[in-house]
Amino acid sequence: MLEFIVKYWLEALFGLILTGLSFLVRRLFQDAKAARRTADAVQAGIRCMLRDRIIHSCEKYVGLGCCPLSVRESMEEMHAAYRALGGNGAIDHIVAELNRLPTMKKEDYIR
């Protein structure tokens, strides 16, 4: 009787354990893949918002013909973050155009 239990029931028990472990591993991989997709979507969203903000600010200050130093510093930080998030070089030209503008004091652009 003990032989029967050892031979068949232990095999069945190990089979169930392996099935459960493989299910858990598969679930972990699916969760990791879903988390990666979510992180990619968040990254793309942040990159789009940075791009929009950079373009908006550049258009505004190029239209004014000058740019405050504080905006220029913020623009450099946003541009660096945009590039770090995988942004392409299309924004480089716009930011370079902003950097060529003369600076002005903060009081001059507050109305």
Beta strands, then each sheet from edge to edge (+ up, - down):
strand 1: 67-68
strand 2: 103-104
sheet 1: 1+ 2+
end
